[in-house]
Amino acid sequence: MSDDREKVLRTFLKDDRLVTIPAKAGKRRVLLEHIVTAFEPGVRLTEREVDAVLRGFYEPDWVSLRRYLITEGLMSRENGVYWRTGGPVDV
């Protein structure tokens, strides 16, 4: 992991919970790539299931996190079903 990435994660995460959503797109992308790893690739989820995971990261505004994950191409949505479509994958 790069030093810059590590610094962003240390700055915005406390006990693996988001302190605030960064305004700068680059920093936000780093955090979204971290958050999306909580979702297993290929698994289809309801909005309620996605929300439950995202609330664990940021209770004040999990809806914005969900929207950012979609707009950044890290998750997809169709007919109320969500699935992971991007981000790093451990092999």
PDB file of N, CA, C and O in Angstrom:
ATOM      1  N   MET A   1       0.858  -1.183   0.000  1.00  0.00           N
ATOM      2  CA  MET A   1       0.000   0.000   0.000  1.00  0.00           C
ATOM      3  C   MET A   1       0.895   1.235   0.000  1.00  0.00           C
ATOM      4  O   MET A   1       1.882   1.300   0.734  1.00  0.00           O
ATOM      5  N   SER A   2       0.544   2.198  -0.820  1.00  0.00           N
ATOM      6  CA  SER A   2       1.362   3.402  -0.924  1.00  0.00           C
ATOM      7  C   SER A   2       1.254   4.239   0.348  1.00  0.00           C
ATOM      8  O   SER A   2       0.285   4.141   1.101  1.00  0.00           O
ATOM      9  N   ASP A   3       2.278   5.064   0.564  1.00  0.00           N
ATOM     10  CA  ASP A   3       2.279   5.939   1.738  1.00  0.00           C
ATOM     11  C   ASP A   3       1.109   6.920   1.707  1.00  0.00           C
ATOM     12  O   ASP A   3       0.488   7.183   2.737  1.00  0.00           O
ATOM     13  N   ASP A   4       0.809   7.463   0.519  1.00  0.00           N
ATOM     14  CA  ASP A   4      -0.309   8.410   0.404  1.00  0.00           C
ATOM     15  C   ASP A   4      -1.631   7.743   0.760  1.00  0.00           C
ATOM     16  O   ASP A   4      -2.446   8.315   1.484  1.00  0.00           O
ATOM     17  N   ARG A   5      -1.840   6.544   0.256  1.00  0.00           N
ATOM     18  CA  ARG A   5      -3.063   5.797   0.542  1.00  0.00           C
ATOM     19  C   ARG A   5      -3.181   5.513   2.038  1.00  0.00           C
ATOM     20  O   ARG A   5      -4.240   5.691   2.640  1.00  0.00           O
ATOM     21  N   GLU A   6      -2.089   5.077   2.611  1.00  0.00           N
ATOM     22  CA  GLU A   6      -2.062   4.779   4.048  1.00  0.00           C
ATOM     23  C   GLU A   6      -2.361   6.030   4.870  1.00  0.00           C
ATOM     24  O   GLU A   6      -3.074   5.961   5.871  1.00  0.00           O
ATOM     25  N   LYS A   7      -1.824   7.160   4.455  1.00  0.00           N
ATOM     26  CA  LYS A   7      -2.064   8.422   5.166  1.00  0.00           C
ATOM     27  C   LYS A   7      -3.546   8.809   5.113  1.00  0.00           C
ATOM     28  O   LYS A   7      -4.112   9.233   6.120  1.00  0.00           O
ATOM     29  N   VAL A   8      -4.168   8.664   3.947  1.00  0.00           N
ATOM     30  CA  VAL A   8      -5.597   8.981   3.812  1.00  0.00           C
ATOM     31  C   VAL A   8      -6.415   8.076   4.725  1.00  0.00           C
ATOM     32  O   VAL A   8      -7.315   8.550   5.419  1.00  0.00           O
ATOM     33  N   LEU A   9      -6.115   6.788   4.732  1.00  0.00           N
ATOM     34  CA  LEU A   9      -6.861   5.855   5.585  1.00  0.00           C
ATOM     35  C   LEU A   9      -6.676   6.190   7.062  1.00  0.00           C
ATOM     36  O   LEU A   9      -7.638   6.149   7.829  1.00  0.00           O
ATOM     37  N   ARG A  10      -5.455   6.521   7.469  1.00  0.00           N
ATOM     38  CA  ARG A  10      -5.206   6.894   8.874  1.00  0.00           C
ATOM     39  C   ARG A  10      -5.940   8.177   9.252  1.00  0.00           C
ATOM     40  O   ARG A  10      -6.433   8.310  10.372  1.00  0.00           O
ATOM     41  N   THR A  11      -6.010   9.118   8.314  1.00  0.00           N
ATOM     42  CA  THR A  11      -6.642  10.408   8.588  1.00  0.00           C
ATOM     43  C   THR A  11      -8.158  10.289   8.710  1.00  0.00           C
ATOM     44  O   THR A  11      -8.756  10.906   9.592  1.00  0.00           O
ATOM     45  N   PHE A  12      -8.774   9.518   7.849  1.00  0.00           N
ATOM     46  CA  PHE A  12     -10.235   9.511   7.776  1.00  0.00           C
ATOM     47  C   PHE A  12     -10.908   8.302   8.433  1.00  0.00           C
ATOM     48  O   PHE A  12     -12.133   8.275   8.554  1.00  0.00           O
ATOM     49  N   LEU A  13     -10.137   7.313   8.853  1.00  0.00           N
ATOM     50  CA  LEU A  13     -10.719   6.150   9.527  1.00  0.00           C
ATOM     51  C   LEU A  13     -10.215   6.052  10.957  1.00  0.00           C
ATOM     52  O   LEU A  13      -9.018   6.177  11.214  1.00  0.00           O
ATOM     53  N   LYS A  14     -11.123   5.832  11.869  1.00  0.00           N
ATOM     54  CA  LYS A  14     -10.781   5.564  13.268  1.00  0.00           C
ATOM     55  C   LYS A  14     -11.509   4.282  13.651  1.00  0.00           C
ATOM     56  O   LYS A  14     -12.736   4.209  13.587  1.00  0.00           O
ATOM     57  N   ASP A  15     -10.739   3.269  14.050  1.00  0.00           N
ATOM     58  CA  ASP A  15     -11.307   1.952  14.361  1.00  0.00           C
ATOM     59  C   ASP A  15     -12.131   1.425  13.190  1.00  0.00           C
ATOM     60  O   ASP A  15     -13.199   0.846  13.391  1.00  0.00           O
ATOM     61  N   ASP A  16     -11.643   1.623  11.978  1.00  0.00           N
ATOM     62  CA  ASP A  16     -12.258   1.202  10.715  1.00  0.00           C
ATOM     63  C   ASP A  16     -13.637   1.813  10.484  1.00  0.00           C
ATOM     64  O   ASP A  16     -14.452   1.253   9.751  1.00  0.00           O
ATOM     65  N   ARG A  17     -13.896   2.952  11.104  1.00  0.00           N
ATOM     66  CA  ARG A  17     -15.126   3.712  10.870  1.00  0.00           C
ATOM     67  C   ARG A  17     -14.735   5.066  10.301  1.00  0.00           C
ATOM     68  O   ARG A  17     -13.764   5.683  10.741  1.00  0.00           O
ATOM     69  N   LEU A  18     -15.493   5.515   9.328  1.00  0.00           N
ATOM     70  CA  LEU A  18     -15.227   6.782   8.664  1.00  0.00           C
ATOM     71  C   LEU A  18     -15.535   7.942   9.602  1.00  0.00           C
ATOM     72  O   LEU A  18     -16.613   7.999  10.195  1.00  0.00           O
ATOM     73  N   VAL A  19     -14.589   8.864   9.735  1.00  0.00           N
ATOM     74  CA  VAL A  19     -14.767  10.044  10.570  1.00  0.00           C
ATOM     75  C   VAL A  19     -15.609  11.074   9.824  1.00  0.00           C
ATOM     76  O   VAL A  19     -16.528  11.668  10.387  1.00  0.00           O
ATOM     77  N   THR A  20     -15.284  11.275   8.562  1.00  0.00           N
ATOM     78  CA  THR A  20     -16.017  12.194   7.688  1.00  0.00           C
ATOM     79  C   THR A  20     -15.760  11.776   6.249  1.00  0.00           C
ATOM     80  O   THR A  20     -14.765  11.113   5.957  1.00  0.00           O
ATOM     81  N   ILE A  21     -16.650  12.161   5.359  1.00  0.00           N
ATOM     82  CA  ILE A  21     -16.449  11.877   3.940  1.00  0.00           C
ATOM     83  C   ILE A  21     -15.610  13.012   3.362  1.00  0.00           C
ATOM     84  O   ILE A  21     -16.025  14.169   3.427  1.00  0.00           O
ATOM     85  N   PRO A  22     -14.438  12.709   2.798  1.00  0.00           N
ATOM     86  CA  PRO A  22     -13.581  13.767   2.267  1.00  0.00           C
ATOM     87  C   PRO A  22     -14.233  14.483   1.084  1.00  0.00           C
ATOM     88  O   PRO A  22     -14.928  13.871   0.273  1.00  0.00           O
ATOM     89  N   ALA A  23     -13.996  15.778   1.006  1.00  0.00           N
ATOM     90  CA  ALA A  23     -14.515  16.584  -0.100  1.00  0.00           C
ATOM     91  C   ALA A  23     -13.720  16.341  -1.381  1.00  0.00           C
ATOM     92  O   ALA A  23     -14.279  16.380  -2.477  1.00  0.00           O
ATOM     93  N   LYS A  24     -12.423  16.091  -1.248  1.00  0.00           N
ATOM     94  CA  LYS A  24     -11.574  15.892  -2.421  1.00  0.00           C
ATOM     95  C   LYS A  24     -11.798  14.497  -3.007  1.00  0.00           C
ATOM     96  O   LYS A  24     -11.753  13.493  -2.296  1.00  0.00           O
ATOM     97  N   ALA A  25     -12.038  14.461  -4.302  1.00  0.00           N
ATOM     98  CA  ALA A  25     -12.387  13.218  -4.990  1.00  0.00           C
ATOM     99  C   ALA A  25     -11.314  12.136  -4.845  1.00  0.00           C
ATOM    100  O   ALA A  25     -11.644  10.963  -4.668  1.00  0.00           O
ATOM    101  N   GLY A  26     -10.049  12.511  -4.916  1.00  0.00           N
ATOM    102  CA  GLY A  26      -8.973  11.526  -4.818  1.00  0.00           C
ATOM    103  C   GLY A  26      -8.941  10.825  -3.470  1.00  0.00           C
ATOM    104  O   GLY A  26      -8.798   9.605  -3.399  1.00  0.00           O
ATOM    105  N   LYS A  27      -9.076  11.595  -2.410  1.00  0.00           N
ATOM    106  CA  LYS A  27      -9.100  11.013  -1.063  1.00  0.00           C
ATOM    107  C   LYS A  27     -10.359  10.182  -0.863  1.00  0.00           C
ATOM    108  O   LYS A  27     -10.317   9.114  -0.253  1.00  0.00           O
ATOM    109  N   ARG A  28     -11.479  10.676  -1.380  1.00  0.00           N
ATOM    110  CA  ARG A  28     -12.737   9.936  -1.267  1.00  0.00           C
ATOM    111  C   ARG A  28     -12.626   8.599  -1.995  1.00  0.00           C
ATOM    112  O   ARG A  28     -13.127   7.586  -1.507  1.00  0.00           O
ATOM    113  N   ARG A  29     -11.979   8.589  -3.148  1.00  0.00           N
ATOM    114  CA  ARG A  29     -11.809   7.351  -3.923  1.00  0.00           C
ATOM    115  C   ARG A  29     -11.005   6.324  -3.132  1.00  0.00           C
ATOM    116  O   ARG A  29     -11.346   5.142  -3.128  1.00  0.00           O
ATOM    117  N   VAL A  30      -9.952   6.761  -2.470  1.00  0.00           N
ATOM    118  CA  VAL A  30      -9.149   5.849  -1.640  1.00  0.00           C
ATOM    119  C   VAL A  30     -10.032   5.191  -0.579  1.00  0.00           C
ATOM    120  O   VAL A  30      -9.968   3.979  -0.375  1.00  0.00           O
ATOM    121  N   LEU A  31     -10.840   5.984   0.081  1.00  0.00           N
ATOM    122  CA  LEU A  31     -11.723   5.450   1.125  1.00  0.00           C
ATOM    123  C   LEU A  31     -12.798   4.537   0.550  1.00  0.00           C
ATOM    124  O   LEU A  31     -13.116   3.505   1.141  1.00  0.00           O
ATOM    125  N   LEU A  32     -13.358   4.907  -0.595  1.00  0.00           N
ATOM    126  CA  LEU A  32     -14.375   4.063  -1.216  1.00  0.00           C
ATOM    127  C   LEU A  32     -13.794   2.721  -1.641  1.00  0.00           C
ATOM    128  O   LEU A  32     -14.463   1.695  -1.523  1.00  0.00           O
ATOM    129  N   GLU A  33     -12.562   2.715  -2.134  1.00  0.00           N
ATOM    130  CA  GLU A  33     -11.910   1.451  -2.497  1.00  0.00           C
ATOM    131  C   GLU A  33     -11.681   0.581  -1.270  1.00  0.00           C
ATOM    132  O   GLU A  33     -11.733  -0.646  -1.361  1.00  0.00           O
ATOM    133  N   HIS A  34     -11.432   1.193  -0.144  1.00  0.00           N
ATOM    134  CA  HIS A  34     -11.298   0.449   1.108  1.00  0.00           C
ATOM    135  C   HIS A  34     -12.657  -0.108   1.539  1.00  0.00           C
ATOM    136  O   HIS A  34     -12.770  -1.281   1.893  1.00  0.00           O
ATOM    137  N   ILE A  35     -13.664   0.726   1.507  1.00  0.00           N
ATOM    138  CA  ILE A  35     -14.999   0.330   1.960  1.00  0.00           C
ATOM    139  C   ILE A  35     -15.580  -0.780   1.092  1.00  0.00           C
ATOM    140  O   ILE A  35     -16.209  -1.701   1.612  1.00  0.00           O
ATOM    141  N   VAL A  36     -15.379  -0.706  -0.220  1.00  0.00           N
ATOM    142  CA  VAL A  36     -15.987  -1.697  -1.110  1.00  0.00           C
ATOM    143  C   VAL A  36     -15.444  -3.102  -0.861  1.00  0.00           C
ATOM    144  O   VAL A  36     -16.085  -4.082  -1.239  1.00  0.00           O
ATOM    145  N   THR A  37     -14.281  -3.215  -0.235  1.00  0.00           N
ATOM    146  CA  THR A  37     -13.748  -4.553   0.061  1.00  0.00           C
ATOM    147  C   THR A  37     -14.593  -5.290   1.090  1.00  0.00           C
ATOM    148  O   THR A  37     -14.408  -6.491   1.289  1.00  0.00           O
ATOM    149  N   ALA A  38     -15.511  -4.599   1.744  1.00  0.00           N
ATOM    150  CA  ALA A  38     -16.429  -5.256   2.676  1.00  0.00           C
ATOM    151  C   ALA A  38     -17.483  -6.078   1.936  1.00  0.00           C
ATOM    152  O   ALA A  38     -18.196  -6.874   2.547  1.00  0.00           O
ATOM    153  N   PHE A  39     -17.579  -5.883   0.623  1.00  0.00           N
ATOM    154  CA  PHE A  39     -18.543  -6.612  -0.199  1.00  0.00           C
ATOM    155  C   PHE A  39     -17.816  -7.653  -1.035  1.00  0.00           C
ATOM    156  O   PHE A  39     -16.804  -7.353  -1.669  1.00  0.00           O
ATOM    157  N   GLU A  40     -18.324  -8.856  -1.035  1.00  0.00           N
ATOM    158  CA  GLU A  40     -17.700  -9.934  -1.789  1.00  0.00           C
ATOM    159  C   GLU A  40     -18.074  -9.816  -3.272  1.00  0.00           C
ATOM    160  O   GLU A  40     -19.251  -9.684  -3.606  1.00  0.00           O
ATOM    161  N   PRO A  41     -17.075  -9.864  -4.155  1.00  0.00           N
ATOM    162  CA  PRO A  41     -17.383  -9.781  -5.591  1.00  0.00           C
ATOM    163  C   PRO A  41     -18.335 -10.906  -6.006  1.00  0.00           C
ATOM    164  O   PRO A  41     -18.203 -12.047  -5.563  1.00  0.00           O
ATOM    165  N   GLY A  42     -19.292 -10.562  -6.860  1.00  0.00           N
ATOM    166  CA  GLY A  42     -20.211 -11.563  -7.394  1.00  0.00           C
ATOM    167  C   GLY A  42     -21.446 -11.836  -6.554  1.00  0.00           C
ATOM    168  O   GLY A  42     -22.354 -12.539  -7.000  1.00  0.00           O
ATOM    169  N   VAL A  43     -21.494 -11.293  -5.350  1.00  0.00           N
ATOM    170  CA  VAL A  43     -22.635 -11.529  -4.467  1.00  0.00           C
ATOM    171  C   VAL A  43     -23.676 -10.431  -4.685  1.00  0.00           C
ATOM    172  O   VAL A  43     -23.355  -9.244  -4.629  1.00  0.00           O
ATOM    173  N   ARG A  44     -24.905 -10.827  -4.929  1.00  0.00           N
ATOM    174  CA  ARG A  44     -26.013  -9.876  -5.122  1.00  0.00           C
ATOM    175  C   ARG A  44     -26.637  -9.559  -3.767  1.00  0.00           C
ATOM    176  O   ARG A  44     -26.869 -10.457  -2.958  1.00  0.00           O
ATOM    177  N   LEU A  45     -26.906  -8.279  -3.527  1.00  0.00           N
ATOM    178  CA  LEU A  45     -27.422  -7.822  -2.236  1.00  0.00           C
ATOM    179  C   LEU A  45     -28.610  -6.903  -2.423  1.00  0.00           C
ATOM    180  O   LEU A  45     -28.726  -6.208  -3.432  1.00  0.00           O
ATOM    181  N   THR A  46     -29.492  -6.910  -1.434  1.00  0.00           N
ATOM    182  CA  THR A  46     -30.583  -5.943  -1.426  1.00  0.00           C
ATOM    183  C   THR A  46     -30.049  -4.609  -0.918  1.00  0.00           C
ATOM    184  O   THR A  46     -28.967  -4.538  -0.334  1.00  0.00           O
ATOM    185  N   GLU A  47     -30.822  -3.558  -1.151  1.00  0.00           N
ATOM    186  CA  GLU A  47     -30.424  -2.244  -0.650  1.00  0.00           C
ATOM    187  C   GLU A  47     -30.292  -2.272   0.866  1.00  0.00           C
ATOM    188  O   GLU A  47     -29.382  -1.653   1.418  1.00  0.00           O
ATOM    189  N   ARG A  48     -31.170  -2.969   1.534  1.00  0.00           N
ATOM    190  CA  ARG A  48     -31.122  -3.068   2.995  1.00  0.00           C
ATOM    191  C   ARG A  48     -29.813  -3.714   3.459  1.00  0.00           C
ATOM    192  O   ARG A  48     -29.220  -3.276   4.445  1.00  0.00           O
ATOM    193  N   GLU A  49     -29.366  -4.748   2.755  1.00  0.00           N
ATOM    194  CA  GLU A  49     -28.111  -5.414   3.114  1.00  0.00           C
ATOM    195  C   GLU A  49     -26.915  -4.494   2.885  1.00  0.00           C
ATOM    196  O   GLU A  49     -26.002  -4.444   3.710  1.00  0.00           O
ATOM    197  N   VAL A  50     -26.917  -3.777   1.785  1.00  0.00           N
ATOM    198  CA  VAL A  50     -25.840  -2.820   1.501  1.00  0.00           C
ATOM    199  C   VAL A  50     -25.829  -1.728   2.569  1.00  0.00           C
ATOM    200  O   VAL A  50     -24.772  -1.375   3.093  1.00  0.00           O
ATOM    201  N   ASP A  51     -26.995  -1.202   2.884  1.00  0.00           N
ATOM    202  CA  ASP A  51     -27.098  -0.146   3.896  1.00  0.00           C
ATOM    203  C   ASP A  51     -26.571  -0.606   5.250  1.00  0.00           C
ATOM    204  O   ASP A  51     -25.917   0.165   5.952  1.00  0.00           O
ATOM    205  N   ALA A  52     -26.847  -1.851   5.623  1.00  0.00           N
ATOM    206  CA  ALA A  52     -26.377  -2.370   6.912  1.00  0.00           C
ATOM    207  C   ALA A  52     -24.850  -2.354   6.979  1.00  0.00           C
ATOM    208  O   ALA A  52     -24.277  -2.004   8.010  1.00  0.00           O
ATOM    209  N   VAL A  53     -24.199  -2.728   5.896  1.00  0.00           N
ATOM    210  CA  VAL A  53     -22.728  -2.711   5.856  1.00  0.00           C
ATOM    211  C   VAL A  53     -22.221  -1.270   5.903  1.00  0.00           C
ATOM    212  O   VAL A  53     -21.294  -0.963   6.652  1.00  0.00           O
ATOM    213  N   LEU A  54     -22.819  -0.398   5.115  1.00  0.00           N
ATOM    214  CA  LEU A  54     -22.348   0.985   5.041  1.00  0.00           C
ATOM    215  C   LEU A  54     -22.595   1.744   6.338  1.00  0.00           C
ATOM    216  O   LEU A  54     -21.805   2.620   6.692  1.00  0.00           O
ATOM    217  N   ARG A  55     -23.660   1.434   7.048  1.00  0.00           N
ATOM    218  CA  ARG A  55     -23.893   2.066   8.356  1.00  0.00           C
ATOM    219  C   ARG A  55     -22.762   1.736   9.327  1.00  0.00           C
ATOM    220  O   ARG A  55     -22.429   2.542  10.197  1.00  0.00           O
ATOM    221  N   GLY A  56     -22.179   0.564   9.177  1.00  0.00           N
ATOM    222  CA  GLY A  56     -21.040   0.190  10.010  1.00  0.00           C
ATOM    223  C   GLY A  56     -19.829   1.068   9.776  1.00  0.00           C
ATOM    224  O   GLY A  56     -18.983   1.215  10.657  1.00  0.00           O
ATOM    225  N   PHE A  57     -19.744   1.648   8.597  1.00  0.00           N
ATOM    226  CA  PHE A  57     -18.645   2.552   8.273  1.00  0.00           C
ATOM    227  C   PHE A  57     -18.963   4.000   8.596  1.00  0.00           C
ATOM    228  O   PHE A  57     -18.092   4.747   9.045  1.00  0.00           O
ATOM    229  N   TYR A  58     -20.237   4.410   8.364  1.00  0.00           N
ATOM    230  CA  TYR A  58     -20.553   5.830   8.528  1.00  0.00           C
ATOM    231  C   TYR A  58     -22.052   6.015   8.729  1.00  0.00           C
ATOM    232  O   TYR A  58     -22.793   6.235   7.771  1.00  0.00           O
ATOM    233  N   GLU A  59     -22.484   5.927   9.958  1.00  0.00           N
ATOM    234  CA  GLU A  59     -23.899   6.038  10.311  1.00  0.00           C
ATOM    235  C   GLU A  59     -24.530   7.370   9.893  1.00  0.00           C
ATOM    236  O   GLU A  59     -25.680   7.375   9.455  1.00  0.00           O
ATOM    237  N   PRO A  60     -23.811   8.520  10.015  1.00  0.00           N
ATOM    238  CA  PRO A  60     -24.466   9.800   9.695  1.00  0.00           C
ATOM    239  C   PRO A  60     -24.975   9.908   8.252  1.00  0.00           C
ATOM    240  O   PRO A  60     -25.983  10.573   8.008  1.00  0.00           O
ATOM    241  N   ASP A  61     -24.290   9.260   7.284  1.00  0.00           N
ATOM    242  CA  ASP A  61     -24.714   9.438   5.890  1.00  0.00           C
ATOM    243  C   ASP A  61     -24.290   8.252   5.022  1.00  0.00           C
ATOM    244  O   ASP A  61     -23.519   8.407   4.075  1.00  0.00           O
ATOM    245  N   TRP A  62     -24.795   7.086   5.352  1.00  0.00           N
ATOM    246  CA  TRP A  62     -24.477   5.890   4.582  1.00  0.00           C
ATOM    247  C   TRP A  62     -25.070   5.982   3.165  1.00  0.00           C
ATOM    248  O   TRP A  62     -24.567   5.341   2.243  1.00  0.00           O
ATOM    249  N   VAL A  63     -26.124   6.769   2.993  1.00  0.00           N
ATOM    250  CA  VAL A  63     -26.757   6.910   1.679  1.00  0.00           C
ATOM    251  C   VAL A  63     -25.777   7.558   0.691  1.00  0.00           C
ATOM    252  O   VAL A  63     -25.703   7.144  -0.466  1.00  0.00           O
ATOM    253  N   SER A  64     -25.035   8.559   1.137  1.00  0.00           N
ATOM    254  CA  SER A  64     -24.035   9.177   0.262  1.00  0.00           C
ATOM    255  C   SER A  64     -22.940   8.176  -0.090  1.00  0.00           C
ATOM    256  O   SER A  64     -22.472   8.146  -1.228  1.00  0.00           O
ATOM    257  N   LEU A  65     -22.530   7.363   0.869  1.00  0.00           N
ATOM    258  CA  LEU A  65     -21.524   6.340   0.568  1.00  0.00           C
ATOM    259  C   LEU A  65     -22.030   5.407  -0.529  1.00  0.00           C
ATOM    260  O   LEU A  65     -21.298   5.091  -1.468  1.00  0.00           O
ATOM    261  N   ARG A  66     -23.275   4.971  -0.410  1.00  0.00           N
ATOM    262  CA  ARG A  66     -23.861   4.075  -1.414  1.00  0.00           C
ATOM    263  C   ARG A  66     -23.867   4.750  -2.786  1.00  0.00           C
ATOM    264  O   ARG A  66     -23.508   4.130  -3.787  1.00  0.00           O
ATOM    265  N   ARG A  67     -24.270   6.005  -2.831  1.00  0.00           N
ATOM    266  CA  ARG A  67     -24.318   6.755  -4.088  1.00  0.00           C
ATOM    267  C   ARG A  67     -22.900   6.894  -4.675  1.00  0.00           C
ATOM    268  O   ARG A  67     -22.707   6.688  -5.873  1.00  0.00           O
ATOM    269  N   TYR A  68     -21.920   7.240  -3.843  1.00  0.00           N
ATOM    270  CA  TYR A  68     -20.540   7.368  -4.326  1.00  0.00           C
ATOM    271  C   TYR A  68     -20.014   6.036  -4.868  1.00  0.00           C
ATOM    272  O   TYR A  68     -19.336   6.017  -5.895  1.00  0.00           O
ATOM    273  N   LEU A  69     -20.311   4.942  -4.202  1.00  0.00           N
ATOM    274  CA  LEU A  69     -19.856   3.631  -4.678  1.00  0.00           C
ATOM    275  C   LEU A  69     -20.418   3.334  -6.070  1.00  0.00           C
ATOM    276  O   LEU A  69     -19.733   2.750  -6.909  1.00  0.00           O
ATOM    277  N   ILE A  70     -21.654   3.735  -6.306  1.00  0.00           N
ATOM    278  CA  ILE A  70     -22.273   3.526  -7.615  1.00  0.00           C
ATOM    279  C   ILE A  70     -21.644   4.455  -8.657  1.00  0.00           C
ATOM    280  O   ILE A  70     -21.237   4.002  -9.727  1.00  0.00           O
ATOM    281  N   THR A  71     -21.564   5.747  -8.347  1.00  0.00           N
ATOM    282  CA  THR A  71     -21.056   6.712  -9.332  1.00  0.00           C
ATOM    283  C   THR A  71     -19.579   6.491  -9.649  1.00  0.00           C
ATOM    284  O   THR A  71     -19.131   6.812 -10.749  1.00  0.00           O
ATOM    285  N   GLU A  72     -18.822   5.948  -8.701  1.00  0.00           N
ATOM    286  CA  GLU A  72     -17.397   5.667  -8.932  1.00  0.00           C
ATOM    287  C   GLU A  72     -17.173   4.324  -9.634  1.00  0.00           C
ATOM    288  O   GLU A  72     -16.034   3.960  -9.924  1.00  0.00           O
ATOM    289  N   GLY A  73     -18.247   3.592  -9.905  1.00  0.00           N
ATOM    290  CA  GLY A  73     -18.120   2.324 -10.611  1.00  0.00           C
ATOM    291  C   GLY A  73     -17.632   1.176  -9.752  1.00  0.00           C
ATOM    292  O   GLY A  73     -17.210   0.143 -10.272  1.00  0.00           O
ATOM    293  N   LEU A  74     -17.686   1.348  -8.444  1.00  0.00           N
ATOM    294  CA  LEU A  74     -17.241   0.287  -7.542  1.00  0.00           C
ATOM    295  C   LEU A  74     -18.369  -0.698  -7.224  1.00  0.00           C
ATOM    296  O   LEU A  74     -18.115  -1.845  -6.856  1.00  0.00           O
ATOM    297  N   MET A  75     -19.610  -0.241  -7.368  1.00  0.00           N
ATOM    298  CA  MET A  75     -20.777  -1.109  -7.214  1.00  0.00           C
ATOM    299  C   MET A  75     -21.764  -0.759  -8.329  1.00  0.00           C
ATOM    300  O   MET A  75     -21.765   0.352  -8.859  1.00  0.00           O
ATOM    301  N   SER A  76     -22.601  -1.738  -8.666  1.00  0.00           N
ATOM    302  CA  SER A  76     -23.657  -1.510  -9.648  1.00  0.00           C
ATOM    303  C   SER A  76     -25.000  -1.805  -9.002  1.00  0.00           C
ATOM    304  O   SER A  76     -25.094  -2.482  -7.978  1.00  0.00           O
ATOM    305  N   ARG A  77     -26.048  -1.266  -9.644  1.00  0.00           N
ATOM    306  CA  ARG A  77     -27.395  -1.446  -9.108  1.00  0.00           C
ATOM    307  C   ARG A  77     -28.356  -1.628 -10.284  1.00  0.00           C
ATOM    308  O   ARG A  77     -28.270  -0.940 -11.302  1.00  0.00           O
ATOM    309  N   GLU A  78     -29.269  -2.577 -10.107  1.00  0.00           N
ATOM    310  CA  GLU A  78     -30.322  -2.777 -11.095  1.00  0.00           C
ATOM    311  C   GLU A  78     -31.521  -3.411 -10.405  1.00  0.00           C
ATOM    312  O   GLU A  78     -31.392  -4.439  -9.740  1.00  0.00           O
ATOM    313  N   ASN A  79     -32.687  -2.793 -10.567  1.00  0.00           N
ATOM    314  CA  ASN A  79     -33.932  -3.316  -9.983  1.00  0.00           C
ATOM    315  C   ASN A  79     -33.817  -3.575  -8.480  1.00  0.00           C
ATOM    316  O   ASN A  79     -34.331  -4.575  -7.980  1.00  0.00           O
ATOM    317  N   GLY A  80     -33.144  -2.676  -7.765  1.00  0.00           N
ATOM    318  CA  GLY A  80     -33.031  -2.804  -6.322  1.00  0.00           C
ATOM    319  C   GLY A  80     -32.014  -3.826  -5.844  1.00  0.00           C
ATOM    320  O   GLY A  80     -31.944  -4.122  -4.651  1.00  0.00           O
ATOM    321  N   VAL A  81     -31.226  -4.365  -6.761  1.00  0.00           N
ATOM    322  CA  VAL A  81     -30.192  -5.347  -6.415  1.00  0.00           C
ATOM    323  C   VAL A  81     -28.827  -4.707  -6.668  1.00  0.00           C
ATOM    324  O   VAL A  81     -28.614  -4.067  -7.698  1.00  0.00           O
ATOM    325  N   TYR A  82     -27.911  -4.886  -5.725  1.00  0.00           N
ATOM    326  CA  TYR A  82     -26.575  -4.287  -5.787  1.00  0.00           C
ATOM    327  C   TYR A  82     -25.522  -5.390  -5.844  1.00  0.00           C
ATOM    328  O   TYR A  82     -25.727  -6.482  -5.314  1.00  0.00           O
ATOM    329  N   TRP A  83     -24.396  -5.095  -6.490  1.00  0.00           N
ATOM    330  CA  TRP A  83     -23.264  -5.999  -6.487  1.00  0.00           C
ATOM    331  C   TRP A  83     -21.984  -5.209  -6.723  1.00  0.00           C
ATOM    332  O   TRP A  83     -21.983  -4.144  -7.342  1.00  0.00           O
ATOM    333  N   ARG A  84     -20.912  -5.761  -6.214  1.00  0.00           N
ATOM    334  CA  ARG A  84     -19.600  -5.113  -6.332  1.00  0.00           C
ATOM    335  C   ARG A  84     -19.082  -5.293  -7.749  1.00  0.00           C
ATOM    336  O   ARG A  84     -19.134  -6.392  -8.302  1.00  0.00           O
ATOM    337  N   THR A  85     -18.575  -4.198  -8.344  1.00  0.00           N
ATOM    338  CA  THR A  85     -18.052  -4.249  -9.703  1.00  0.00           C
ATOM    339  C   THR A  85     -16.645  -3.669  -9.822  1.00  0.00           C
ATOM    340  O   THR A  85     -16.116  -3.586 -10.930  1.00  0.00           O
ATOM    341  N   GLY A  86     -16.035  -3.272  -8.730  1.00  0.00           N
ATOM    342  CA  GLY A  86     -14.703  -2.683  -8.803  1.00  0.00           C
ATOM    343  C   GLY A  86     -13.988  -2.717  -7.485  1.00  0.00           C
ATOM    344  O   GLY A  86     -14.474  -3.280  -6.504  1.00  0.00           O
ATOM    345  N   GLY A  87     -12.822  -2.105  -7.472  1.00  0.00           N
ATOM    346  CA  GLY A  87     -12.002  -2.055  -6.267  1.00  0.00           C
ATOM    347  C   GLY A  87     -11.014  -3.192  -6.208  1.00  0.00           C
ATOM    348  O   GLY A  87     -11.070  -4.122  -7.012  1.00  0.00           O
ATOM    349  N   PRO A  88     -10.110  -3.116  -5.254  1.00  0.00           N
ATOM    350  CA  PRO A  88      -9.068  -4.150  -5.141  1.00  0.00           C
ATOM    351  C   PRO A  88      -9.643  -5.480  -4.661  1.00  0.00           C
ATOM    352  O   PRO A  88     -10.625  -5.531  -3.921  1.00  0.00           O
ATOM    353  N   VAL A  89      -8.996  -6.550  -5.110  1.00  0.00           N
ATOM    354  CA  VAL A  89      -9.419  -7.900  -4.722  1.00  0.00           C
ATOM    355  C   VAL A  89      -8.188  -8.656  -4.236  1.00  0.00           C
ATOM    356  O   VAL A  89      -7.167  -8.688  -4.923  1.00  0.00           O
ATOM    357  N   ASP A  90      -8.279  -9.256  -3.071  1.00  0.00           N
ATOM    358  CA  ASP A  90      -7.186 -10.093  -2.564  1.00  0.00           C
ATOM    359  C   ASP A  90      -7.196 -11.426  -3.303  1.00  0.00           C
ATOM    360  O   ASP A  90      -8.247 -12.041  -3.490  1.00  0.00           O
ATOM    361  N   VAL A  91      -6.006 -11.864  -3.722  1.00  0.00           N
ATOM    362  CA  VAL A  91      -5.906 -13.158  -4.405  1.00  0.00           C
ATOM    363  C   VAL A  91      -4.947 -14.058  -3.674  1.00  0.00           C
ATOM    364  O   VAL A  91      -4.726 -15.194  -4.093  1.00  0.00           O
TER     365      VAL A  91
END
